[in-house]
Amino acid sequence: MNRVYIKTYGCQMNERDSAAVASKLRARGYSLVESEHEADVVLLNTCAVRDQAEQKAIGKTGRLAKRKRTDPDFILGIMGCMAQNRGEALVDTLPDLDLLVGTQKFHRVPEMLDNLLESRRGLGPRPATLVDLETEAGSEETIREHGEERQVSAFVSIMQGCNMHCTFCIVPKTRGAERYRSMDNIVEEVRELAAKGTREVTLLGQIVNNYGMRQMPFVDGKSPFTQLLERVQEVDGIERIRFTSPHPRGFQRDLVEAYGCLPKLMPYVHLPLQSGSDRVLRAMRRPYTVRRFREIVEQLRAVRPDICLSTDIIVGSPGETEADFEQTRAVFDETGFDMAFIFKYSPRSGTTAADMEDDVPDDVKDARNKTLLDILARHSRRRNDSLVGGVEEVLVEGPARKGEGMFTGRNPGNRKVIFPGAPRLVGEIVPVRITESSVSVVRGELVLAGAEAAAPLHAATA
């Protein structure tokens, strides 16, 4: 009765939360399994950013609940953003739920499961659905466990919550106000990861560059977030640093300059634009202009000409006209993003925009979405084609999903690289000469120091 399967929906922060829950469960004696069919307990860590994500989780819960008809001891729980957003109303919709856990209570999951299993063994009263959606002071410091297994690349949560109030976004409701981990605790977690063999860390926050704002001092003109980057830079064993997701409002000169003076900070930025129309940005409550966004991009490219950029765009927001979209299209094309997440607007209950008229027809949203996807494909392919013939430094992550003897890793610009390799290379940074490109990936071959180096490699892949 202690086999647990966790299915995660949504963003990297959800992945990080699931990993921490899994580590806490292992420490309590639970076994994590790879399939829901092997599990005595299934936990769904949910997303509420889009209605489609919630509907997928609700549908999955409904299908899993049927198992209780033949296995009444089976335990089913929902964690995370959808639990926080919909609250106890989910119990009415899904009466077979055993567990409903909010975004500040992940660390309580082992204790709650213990209580449920005790009731199954007749050691206590059989409870109704256990629900814990309350806020908890200090919960931001509880997402730090990673388990004993080595991670070549690891997520490190540095804060929770969001103080922005973008009209389209449910995150302030599901994650609460900004709460920051102490810098010392973050750096200690990074050191522990490095000691286990981690080579790359990605610092996570809802608005990651807001870290420490109004609670920690600026030093020599540097924000708390830039100070944190400098401290992570000093950790031996960590070779690469990334972060996501920043906000243009907090992208000041000190952070831009960090790309020129911190060698471990990779030349890649995910910088959400959302719209190329100032009118739409104001309606979204996004506190920057297109001009300011362009300035940030220009400054970054001046400091790191090789920097790769990705972004978020929403098409079809309430009131978005053809003229608004044309401005978005122009900025999107002009900036030449290497990657983008393009979303068709859909109302989310609990957001300000939900009270606005969703007045852009679905076929118009589809057309605008396709226009941007076509532009993205062109720019992404052009960037990838430019890599062919050159040598990229690739952090080897592990076997590729397809192809015997093929391995995958990331270059500094966060592009996936596939090449023939060997298990002994996992966790190493190796030179790969790029020979082929497509829209989303590039392929290449290892650059070996000499013919004698080829023998053990080919032997390992044979």
Number of C-alpha atoms within 10 A of each C-alpha: 13 18 19 23 22 23 16 21 20 16 11 17 18 19 16 21 24 24 20 20 25 23 20 23 22 18 13 13 11 19 17 18 17 12 13 16 11 13 20 18 24 23 24 23 27 26 27 26 21 20 14 12 15 21 14 14 21 19 11 12 20 16 10 18 19 12 14 13 9 8 11 12 17 19 25 23 23 26 29 27 27 29 29 26 24 15 17 16 11 17 19 9 11 14 13 20 22 22 22 27 27 24 29 27 19 21 19 15 21 19 12 18 20 14 17 23 19 14 15 18 11 9 11 12 12 14 11 13 17 16 20 22 19 11 13 10 8 11 18 21 18 17 24 23 19 21 18 10 9 15 19 21 21 18 23 23 26 27 25 26 21 21 15 17 16 19 21 24 22 23 23 19 17 26 22 17 14 20 23 23 19 16 19 11 13 21 20 14 17 27 19 15 27 23 15 16 17 21 25 25 23 17 24 23 25 24 21 22 25 22 28 22 16 9 10 14 13 15 10 8 11 16 22 21 22 21 20 20 20 16 15 25 19 14 16 12 17 22 20 19 22 21 21 19 19 20 20 20 16 17 15 15 14 15 18 19 16 19 19 14 11 15 13 20 22 21 23 22 20 20 21 19 25 20 28 23 23 18 15 20 19 15 17 20 14 20 14 16 19 18 10 13 19 15 12 19 17 14 15 25 17 14 16 17 11 13 18 22 22 18 18 15 19 22 24 27 26 21 15 19 15 12 10 18 20 14 17 25 18 13 19 20 15 10 15 18 22 26 21 21 13 18 17 16 19 20 21 18 17 18 18 16 21 16 13 13 11 17 12 16 9 14 10 14 19 14 13 21 18 13 12 20 16 11 16 23 18 16 19 22 18 16 20 20 17 12 17 17 13 12 18 22 17 26 27 27 20 18 20 17 10 10 11 12 16 18 22 21 23 19 21 21 18 19 20 16 27 26 24 20 23 20 16 13 15 18 21 15 18 19 19 23 21 24 16 17 19 14 17 15 15 22 21 21 17 18 15 13 9 8 7 9 11 14 10 12 18 13 9 13 14 9
